[in-house]
Amino acid sequence: VSGKLFQPRIRDLNVQIGKAQLRASGSIGLPPHLTGTDAKFELSVPDLAELWPAHRRADWPGGHYRSTGKLVKTRQAWELRDVQVSGEQLKMALSATIPATGVAGTALFWGKR
């Protein structure tokens, strides 16, 4: 095999798990580090408990959720950009940078422990 491997493109990817639906488009960086990943996403979940059963124990409103945003991988970090989460009783916006070296030992909790 010879030639160059170009960065794979995602065009109108649709994934359905139960009633949850994920749509994505953009590019995926080459392995092993996936540097250059630049993808937009939209996730729609009619009932969050269907996708994440532990949600029932958290102080998180039930019902339908929709999330949109962008996932980018640079040499130094994974970045979530312009993420919007909305539900029947919730609206939230966030952006985050997670070092490519990882977050070993980090635990995130939502709600009461």
Phi and psi in radians as a Rosetta constraint file:
Dihedral C 1 N 2 CA 2 C 2 CIRCULARHARMONIC -2.437 0.35
Dihedral N 2 CA 2 C 2 N 3 CIRCULARHARMONIC 2.986 0.35
Dihedral C 2 N 3 CA 3 C 3 CIRCULARHARMONIC 1.877 0.35
Dihedral N 3 CA 3 C 3 N 4 CIRCULARHARMONIC 3.077 0.35
Dihedral C 3 N 4 CA 4 C 4 CIRCULARHARMONIC -1.691 0.35
Dihedral N 4 CA 4 C 4 N 5 CIRCULARHARMONIC 2.502 0.35
Dihedral C 4 N 5 CA 5 C 5 CIRCULARHARMONIC -1.684 0.35
Dihedral N 5 CA 5 C 5 N 6 CIRCULARHARMONIC 2.038 0.35
Dihedral C 5 N 6 CA 6 C 6 CIRCULARHARMONIC -1.536 0.35
Dihedral N 6 CA 6 C 6 N 7 CIRCULARHARMONIC 2.755 0.35
Dihedral C 6 N 7 CA 7 C 7 CIRCULARHARMONIC -1.050 0.35
Dihedral N 7 CA 7 C 7 N 8 CIRCULARHARMONIC 2.144 0.35
Dihedral C 7 N 8 CA 8 C 8 CIRCULARHARMONIC -1.105 0.35
Dihedral N 8 CA 8 C 8 N 9 CIRCULARHARMONIC 2.471 0.35
Dihedral C 8 N 9 CA 9 C 9 CIRCULARHARMONIC -1.896 0.35
Dihedral N 9 CA 9 C 9 N 10 CIRCULARHARMONIC 2.496 0.35
Dihedral C 9 N 10 CA 10 C 10 CIRCULARHARMONIC -1.886 0.35
Dihedral N 10 CA 10 C 10 N 11 CIRCULARHARMONIC 2.203 0.35
Dihedral C 10 N 11 CA 11 C 11 CIRCULARHARMONIC -2.198 0.35
Dihedral N 11 CA 11 C 11 N 12 CIRCULARHARMONIC 2.006 0.35
Dihedral C 11 N 12 CA 12 C 12 CIRCULARHARMONIC 0.930 0.35
Dihedral N 12 CA 12 C 12 N 13 CIRCULARHARMONIC 0.876 0.35
Dihedral C 12 N 13 CA 13 C 13 CIRCULARHARMONIC -1.301 0.35
Dihedral N 13 CA 13 C 13 N 14 CIRCULARHARMONIC 2.282 0.35
Dihedral C 13 N 14 CA 14 C 14 CIRCULARHARMONIC -2.190 0.35
Dihedral N 14 CA 14 C 14 N 15 CIRCULARHARMONIC 2.170 0.35
Dihedral C 14 N 15 CA 15 C 15 CIRCULARHARMONIC -2.182 0.35
Dihedral N 15 CA 15 C 15 N 16 CIRCULARHARMONIC 2.306 0.35
Dihedral C 15 N 16 CA 16 C 16 CIRCULARHARMONIC -2.143 0.35
Dihedral N 16 CA 16 C 16 N 17 CIRCULARHARMONIC 2.229 0.35
Dihedral C 16 N 17 CA 17 C 17 CIRCULARHARMONIC -2.159 0.35
Dihedral N 17 CA 17 C 17 N 18 CIRCULARHARMONIC 1.913 0.35
Dihedral C 17 N 18 CA 18 C 18 CIRCULARHARMONIC 1.075 0.35
Dihedral N 18 CA 18 C 18 N 19 CIRCULARHARMONIC -2.178 0.35
Dihedral C 18 N 19 CA 19 C 19 CIRCULARHARMONIC -1.711 0.35
Dihedral N 19 CA 19 C 19 N 20 CIRCULARHARMONIC -0.050 0.35
Dihedral C 19 N 20 CA 20 C 20 CIRCULARHARMONIC -1.367 0.35
Dihedral N 20 CA 20 C 20 N 21 CIRCULARHARMONIC 2.462 0.35
Dihedral C 20 N 21 CA 21 C 21 CIRCULARHARMONIC -2.300 0.35
Dihedral N 21 CA 21 C 21 N 22 CIRCULARHARMONIC 2.307 0.35
Dihedral C 21 N 22 CA 22 C 22 CIRCULARHARMONIC -2.041 0.35
Dihedral N 22 CA 22 C 22 N 23 CIRCULARHARMONIC 2.274 0.35
Dihedral C 22 N 23 CA 23 C 23 CIRCULARHARMONIC -2.099 0.35
Dihedral N 23 CA 23 C 23 N 24 CIRCULARHARMONIC 2.438 0.35
Dihedral C 23 N 24 CA 24 C 24 CIRCULARHARMONIC -2.575 0.35
Dihedral N 24 CA 24 C 24 N 25 CIRCULARHARMONIC 2.681 0.35
Dihedral C 24 N 25 CA 25 C 25 CIRCULARHARMONIC -2.699 0.35
Dihedral N 25 CA 25 C 25 N 26 CIRCULARHARMONIC 2.670 0.35
Dihedral C 25 N 26 CA 26 C 26 CIRCULARHARMONIC 2.449 0.35
Dihedral N 26 CA 26 C 26 N 27 CIRCULARHARMONIC -2.549 0.35
Dihedral C 26 N 27 CA 27 C 27 CIRCULARHARMONIC -2.317 0.35
Dihedral N 27 CA 27 C 27 N 28 CIRCULARHARMONIC 2.664 0.35
Dihedral C 27 N 28 CA 28 C 28 CIRCULARHARMONIC -2.010 0.35
Dihedral N 28 CA 28 C 28 N 29 CIRCULARHARMONIC 2.230 0.35
Dihedral C 28 N 29 CA 29 C 29 CIRCULARHARMONIC -1.152 0.35
Dihedral N 29 CA 29 C 29 N 30 CIRCULARHARMONIC 2.804 0.35
Dihedral C 29 N 30 CA 30 C 30 CIRCULARHARMONIC -1.338 0.35
Dihedral N 30 CA 30 C 30 N 31 CIRCULARHARMONIC 2.543 0.35
Dihedral C 30 N 31 CA 31 C 31 CIRCULARHARMONIC -1.108 0.35
Dihedral N 31 CA 31 C 31 N 32 CIRCULARHARMONIC 2.745 0.35
Dihedral C 31 N 32 CA 32 C 32 CIRCULARHARMONIC -1.598 0.35
Dihedral N 32 CA 32 C 32 N 33 CIRCULARHARMONIC -0.240 0.35
Dihedral C 32 N 33 CA 33 C 33 CIRCULARHARMONIC -1.725 0.35
Dihedral N 33 CA 33 C 33 N 34 CIRCULARHARMONIC -0.192 0.35
Dihedral C 33 N 34 CA 34 C 34 CIRCULARHARMONIC 1.081 0.35
Dihedral N 34 CA 34 C 34 N 35 CIRCULARHARMONIC 0.339 0.35
Dihedral C 34 N 35 CA 35 C 35 CIRCULARHARMONIC -1.026 0.35
Dihedral N 35 CA 35 C 35 N 36 CIRCULARHARMONIC 2.334 0.35
Dihedral C 35 N 36 CA 36 C 36 CIRCULARHARMONIC 1.787 0.35
Dihedral N 36 CA 36 C 36 N 37 CIRCULARHARMONIC -0.094 0.35
Dihedral C 36 N 37 CA 37 C 37 CIRCULARHARMONIC -1.035 0.35
Dihedral N 37 CA 37 C 37 N 38 CIRCULARHARMONIC 2.329 0.35
Dihedral C 37 N 38 CA 38 C 38 CIRCULARHARMONIC -2.672 0.35
Dihedral N 38 CA 38 C 38 N 39 CIRCULARHARMONIC 1.622 0.35
Dihedral C 38 N 39 CA 39 C 39 CIRCULARHARMONIC -2.321 0.35
Dihedral N 39 CA 39 C 39 N 40 CIRCULARHARMONIC 2.427 0.35
Dihedral C 39 N 40 CA 40 C 40 CIRCULARHARMONIC -1.642 0.35
Dihedral N 40 CA 40 C 40 N 41 CIRCULARHARMONIC 2.583 0.35
Dihedral C 40 N 41 CA 41 C 41 CIRCULARHARMONIC -2.440 0.35
Dihedral N 41 CA 41 C 41 N 42 CIRCULARHARMONIC 2.764 0.35
Dihedral C 41 N 42 CA 42 C 42 CIRCULARHARMONIC -2.473 0.35
Dihedral N 42 CA 42 C 42 N 43 CIRCULARHARMONIC 2.197 0.35
Dihedral C 42 N 43 CA 43 C 43 CIRCULARHARMONIC -2.120 0.35
Dihedral N 43 CA 43 C 43 N 44 CIRCULARHARMONIC 2.270 0.35
Dihedral C 43 N 44 CA 44 C 44 CIRCULARHARMONIC -2.191 0.35
Dihedral N 44 CA 44 C 44 N 45 CIRCULARHARMONIC 2.176 0.35
Dihedral C 44 N 45 CA 45 C 45 CIRCULARHARMONIC -2.252 0.35
Dihedral N 45 CA 45 C 45 N 46 CIRCULARHARMONIC 1.919 0.35
Dihedral C 45 N 46 CA 46 C 46 CIRCULARHARMONIC -1.053 0.35
Dihedral N 46 CA 46 C 46 N 47 CIRCULARHARMONIC -0.611 0.35
Dihedral C 46 N 47 CA 47 C 47 CIRCULARHARMONIC -2.510 0.35
Dihedral N 47 CA 47 C 47 N 48 CIRCULARHARMONIC 1.943 0.35
Dihedral C 47 N 48 CA 48 C 48 CIRCULARHARMONIC -0.983 0.35
Dihedral N 48 CA 48 C 48 N 49 CIRCULARHARMONIC -0.573 0.35
Dihedral C 48 N 49 CA 49 C 49 CIRCULARHARMONIC -1.114 0.35
Dihedral N 49 CA 49 C 49 N 50 CIRCULARHARMONIC -0.459 0.35
Dihedral C 49 N 50 CA 50 C 50 CIRCULARHARMONIC -1.168 0.35
Dihedral N 50 CA 50 C 50 N 51 CIRCULARHARMONIC -0.647 0.35
Dihedral C 50 N 51 CA 51 C 51 CIRCULARHARMONIC -1.560 0.35
Dihedral N 51 CA 51 C 51 N 52 CIRCULARHARMONIC -0.573 0.35
Dihedral C 51 N 52 CA 52 C 52 CIRCULARHARMONIC -2.415 0.35
Dihedral N 52 CA 52 C 52 N 53 CIRCULARHARMONIC 1.504 0.35
Dihedral C 52 N 53 CA 53 C 53 CIRCULARHARMONIC -0.993 0.35
Dihedral N 53 CA 53 C 53 N 54 CIRCULARHARMONIC -0.498 0.35
Dihedral C 53 N 54 CA 54 C 54 CIRCULARHARMONIC -1.129 0.35
Dihedral N 54 CA 54 C 54 N 55 CIRCULARHARMONIC -0.295 0.35
Dihedral C 54 N 55 CA 55 C 55 CIRCULARHARMONIC -1.007 0.35
Dihedral N 55 CA 55 C 55 N 56 CIRCULARHARMONIC -0.532 0.35
Dihedral C 55 N 56 CA 56 C 56 CIRCULARHARMONIC -1.066 0.35
Dihedral N 56 CA 56 C 56 N 57 CIRCULARHARMONIC -0.464 0.35
Dihedral C 56 N 57 CA 57 C 57 CIRCULARHARMONIC -1.537 0.35
Dihedral N 57 CA 57 C 57 N 58 CIRCULARHARMONIC -0.238 0.35
Dihedral C 57 N 58 CA 58 C 58 CIRCULARHARMONIC -1.606 0.35
Dihedral N 58 CA 58 C 58 N 59 CIRCULARHARMONIC 2.821 0.35
Dihedral C 58 N 59 CA 59 C 59 CIRCULARHARMONIC -1.489 0.35
Dihedral N 59 CA 59 C 59 N 60 CIRCULARHARMONIC 1.101 0.35
Dihedral C 59 N 60 CA 60 C 60 CIRCULARHARMONIC -2.150 0.35
Dihedral N 60 CA 60 C 60 N 61 CIRCULARHARMONIC 2.208 0.35
Dihedral C 60 N 61 CA 61 C 61 CIRCULARHARMONIC -1.015 0.35
Dihedral N 61 CA 61 C 61 N 62 CIRCULARHARMONIC 2.461 0.35
Dihedral C 61 N 62 CA 62 C 62 CIRCULARHARMONIC -1.369 0.35
Dihedral N 62 CA 62 C 62 N 63 CIRCULARHARMONIC -3.036 0.35
Dihedral C 62 N 63 CA 63 C 63 CIRCULARHARMONIC 1.686 0.35
Dihedral N 63 CA 63 C 63 N 64 CIRCULARHARMONIC -2.887 0.35
Dihedral C 63 N 64 CA 64 C 64 CIRCULARHARMONIC -1.309 0.35
Dihedral N 64 CA 64 C 64 N 65 CIRCULARHARMONIC 2.427 0.35
Dihedral C 64 N 65 CA 65 C 65 CIRCULARHARMONIC -2.252 0.35
Dihedral N 65 CA 65 C 65 N 66 CIRCULARHARMONIC 2.602 0.35
Dihedral C 65 N 66 CA 66 C 66 CIRCULARHARMONIC -2.395 0.35
Dihedral N 66 CA 66 C 66 N 67 CIRCULARHARMONIC 2.381 0.35
Dihedral C 66 N 67 CA 67 C 67 CIRCULARHARMONIC -2.378 0.35
Dihedral N 67 CA 67 C 67 N 68 CIRCULARHARMONIC 2.429 0.35
Dihedral C 67 N 68 CA 68 C 68 CIRCULARHARMONIC -2.329 0.35
Dihedral N 68 CA 68 C 68 N 69 CIRCULARHARMONIC 2.736 0.35
Dihedral C 68 N 69 CA 69 C 69 CIRCULARHARMONIC 2.936 0.35
Dihedral N 69 CA 69 C 69 N 70 CIRCULARHARMONIC -2.882 0.35
Dihedral C 69 N 70 CA 70 C 70 CIRCULARHARMONIC -2.388 0.35
Dihedral N 70 CA 70 C 70 N 71 CIRCULARHARMONIC 2.412 0.35
Dihedral C 70 N 71 CA 71 C 71 CIRCULARHARMONIC -2.007 0.35
Dihedral N 71 CA 71 C 71 N 72 CIRCULARHARMONIC 2.172 0.35
Dihedral C 71 N 72 CA 72 C 72 CIRCULARHARMONIC -2.245 0.35
Dihedral N 72 CA 72 C 72 N 73 CIRCULARHARMONIC 2.408 0.35
Dihedral C 72 N 73 CA 73 C 73 CIRCULARHARMONIC -2.065 0.35
Dihedral N 73 CA 73 C 73 N 74 CIRCULARHARMONIC 2.047 0.35
Dihedral C 73 N 74 CA 74 C 74 CIRCULARHARMONIC -1.811 0.35
Dihedral N 74 CA 74 C 74 N 75 CIRCULARHARMONIC -3.128 0.35
Dihedral C 74 N 75 CA 75 C 75 CIRCULARHARMONIC -1.113 0.35
Dihedral N 75 CA 75 C 75 N 76 CIRCULARHARMONIC -0.560 0.35
Dihedral C 75 N 76 CA 76 C 76 CIRCULARHARMONIC -1.632 0.35
Dihedral N 76 CA 76 C 76 N 77 CIRCULARHARMONIC -0.421 0.35
Dihedral C 76 N 77 CA 77 C 77 CIRCULARHARMONIC -2.818 0.35
Dihedral N 77 CA 77 C 77 N 78 CIRCULARHARMONIC 2.840 0.35
Dihedral C 77 N 78 CA 78 C 78 CIRCULARHARMONIC -1.639 0.35
Dihedral N 78 CA 78 C 78 N 79 CIRCULARHARMONIC 2.367 0.35
Dihedral C 78 N 79 CA 79 C 79 CIRCULARHARMONIC -2.175 0.35
Dihedral N 79 CA 79 C 79 N 80 CIRCULARHARMONIC 2.287 0.35
Dihedral C 79 N 80 CA 80 C 80 CIRCULARHARMONIC -1.753 0.35
Dihedral N 80 CA 80 C 80 N 81 CIRCULARHARMONIC 2.134 0.35
Dihedral C 80 N 81 CA 81 C 81 CIRCULARHARMONIC -2.087 0.35
Dihedral N 81 CA 81 C 81 N 82 CIRCULARHARMONIC 2.402 0.35
Dihedral C 81 N 82 CA 82 C 82 CIRCULARHARMONIC 0.865 0.35
Dihedral N 82 CA 82 C 82 N 83 CIRCULARHARMONIC 0.789 0.35
Dihedral C 82 N 83 CA 83 C 83 CIRCULARHARMONIC -1.409 0.35
Dihedral N 83 CA 83 C 83 N 84 CIRCULARHARMONIC 2.262 0.35
Dihedral C 83 N 84 CA 84 C 84 CIRCULARHARMONIC -2.082 0.35
Dihedral N 84 CA 84 C 84 N 85 CIRCULARHARMONIC 2.255 0.35
Dihedral C 84 N 85 CA 85 C 85 CIRCULARHARMONIC -2.128 0.35
Dihedral N 85 CA 85 C 85 N 86 CIRCULARHARMONIC 2.261 0.35
Dihedral C 85 N 86 CA 86 C 86 CIRCULARHARMONIC -2.402 0.35
Dihedral N 86 CA 86 C 86 N 87 CIRCULARHARMONIC 2.550 0.35
Dihedral C 86 N 87 CA 87 C 87 CIRCULARHARMONIC -2.560 0.35
Dihedral N 87 CA 87 C 87 N 88 CIRCULARHARMONIC -3.033 0.35
Dihedral C 87 N 88 CA 88 C 88 CIRCULARHARMONIC -1.088 0.35
Dihedral N 88 CA 88 C 88 N 89 CIRCULARHARMONIC -0.572 0.35
Dihedral C 88 N 89 CA 89 C 89 CIRCULARHARMONIC -2.207 0.35
Dihedral N 89 CA 89 C 89 N 90 CIRCULARHARMONIC 0.331 0.35
Dihedral C 89 N 90 CA 90 C 90 CIRCULARHARMONIC -2.573 0.35
Dihedral N 90 CA 90 C 90 N 91 CIRCULARHARMONIC 2.430 0.35
Dihedral C 90 N 91 CA 91 C 91 CIRCULARHARMONIC -2.401 0.35
Dihedral N 91 CA 91 C 91 N 92 CIRCULARHARMONIC 2.269 0.35
Dihedral C 91 N 92 CA 92 C 92 CIRCULARHARMONIC -2.572 0.35
Dihedral N 92 CA 92 C 92 N 93 CIRCULARHARMONIC 2.496 0.35
Dihedral C 92 N 93 CA 93 C 93 CIRCULARHARMONIC -2.200 0.35
Dihedral N 93 CA 93 C 93 N 94 CIRCULARHARMONIC 2.484 0.35
Dihedral C 93 N 94 CA 94 C 94 CIRCULARHARMONIC -2.701 0.35
Dihedral N 94 CA 94 C 94 N 95 CIRCULARHARMONIC 2.731 0.35
Dihedral C 94 N 95 CA 95 C 95 CIRCULARHARMONIC -2.394 0.35
Dihedral N 95 CA 95 C 95 N 96 CIRCULARHARMONIC 2.513 0.35
Dihedral C 95 N 96 CA 96 C 96 CIRCULARHARMONIC -2.563 0.35
Dihedral N 96 CA 96 C 96 N 97 CIRCULARHARMONIC 2.626 0.35
Dihedral C 96 N 97 CA 97 C 97 CIRCULARHARMONIC -2.177 0.35
Dihedral N 97 CA 97 C 97 N 98 CIRCULARHARMONIC 2.166 0.35
Dihedral C 97 N 98 CA 98 C 98 CIRCULARHARMONIC -2.031 0.35
Dihedral N 98 CA 98 C 98 N 99 CIRCULARHARMONIC 2.085 0.35
Dihedral C 98 N 99 CA 99 C 99 CIRCULARHARMONIC -0.957 0.35
Dihedral N 99 CA 99 C 99 N 100 CIRCULARHARMONIC 2.445 0.35
Dihedral C 99 N 100 CA 100 C 100 CIRCULARHARMONIC -1.091 0.35
Dihedral N 100 CA 100 C 100 N 101 CIRCULARHARMONIC -0.357 0.35
Dihedral C 100 N 101 CA 101 C 101 CIRCULARHARMONIC -1.287 0.35
Dihedral N 101 CA 101 C 101 N 102 CIRCULARHARMONIC -0.182 0.35
Dihedral C 101 N 102 CA 102 C 102 CIRCULARHARMONIC 1.729 0.35
Dihedral N 102 CA 102 C 102 N 103 CIRCULARHARMONIC 3.024 0.35
Dihedral C 102 N 103 CA 103 C 103 CIRCULARHARMONIC -2.196 0.35
Dihedral N 103 CA 103 C 103 N 104 CIRCULARHARMONIC 0.847 0.35
Dihedral C 103 N 104 CA 104 C 104 CIRCULARHARMONIC -0.940 0.35
Dihedral N 104 CA 104 C 104 N 105 CIRCULARHARMONIC 2.337 0.35
Dihedral C 104 N 105 CA 105 C 105 CIRCULARHARMONIC 1.525 0.35
Dihedral N 105 CA 105 C 105 N 106 CIRCULARHARMONIC -0.073 0.35
Dihedral C 105 N 106 CA 106 C 106 CIRCULARHARMONIC -1.517 0.35
Dihedral N 106 CA 106 C 106 N 107 CIRCULARHARMONIC 2.362 0.35
Dihedral C 106 N 107 CA 107 C 107 CIRCULARHARMONIC -2.215 0.35
Dihedral N 107 CA 107 C 107 N 108 CIRCULARHARMONIC 2.343 0.35
Dihedral C 107 N 108 CA 108 C 108 CIRCULARHARMONIC -1.978 0.35
Dihedral N 108 CA 108 C 108 N 109 CIRCULARHARMONIC 2.345 0.35
Dihedral C 108 N 109 CA 109 C 109 CIRCULARHARMONIC -2.222 0.35
Dihedral N 109 CA 109 C 109 N 110 CIRCULARHARMONIC 2.469 0.35
Dihedral C 109 N 110 CA 110 C 110 CIRCULARHARMONIC -2.091 0.35
Dihedral N 110 CA 110 C 110 N 111 CIRCULARHARMONIC 2.163 0.35
Dihedral C 110 N 111 CA 111 C 111 CIRCULARHARMONIC 1.632 0.35
Dihedral N 111 CA 111 C 111 N 112 CIRCULARHARMONIC -2.835 0.35
Dihedral C 111 N 112 CA 112 C 112 CIRCULARHARMONIC -1.486 0.35
Dihedral N 112 CA 112 C 112 N 113 CIRCULARHARMONIC 2.557 0.35
